[in-house]
């Protein structure tokens, strides 16, 4: 789709209050990366939504654990950096311990979540323009000008 994916719809609170998509990750080994770089913008919706990106490993596919980090895109296209040390392991909504095995990533997911913050809208129309999800390579973490061209692209799966 001309280099982007548009996730859009209406979030309703009945039945859980979330919308999501999940795909097999085309790059299984992210151990040379320090985090994810998300190139995105929120659509022409006046309210801000919280999104969560999740990673599952080969082992966690069996245990039900996934590692996630939340982000709030702006109305302007921008790069959002999510360091792997900010990802939290969860199972059925509860935090679990452990270490994210970056060498064995099996799937990536995006989820629009019901916010616990009363300042954020709880339901209604949403739109996310996703231009890229990339693994931020360790050797270019500090080089803001090169981070997109030197990163491993994993958006293609979604």
Secondary structure, DSSP 8 states (H G I E B T S, - for coil): -TT-EEEEEEE-SGGGSEEEEEEE-S----TTEEEEEEEEEE-S-SS--EEEEEEEETTHHHH--EEEEEE---SS-EEEEEEGGG-EEEETTEE--S---GGGEEEEEEEEE--S-TTS--SEEEEEEEEEEEEEEGGGTT-TTTTTTTSEE-GGG-
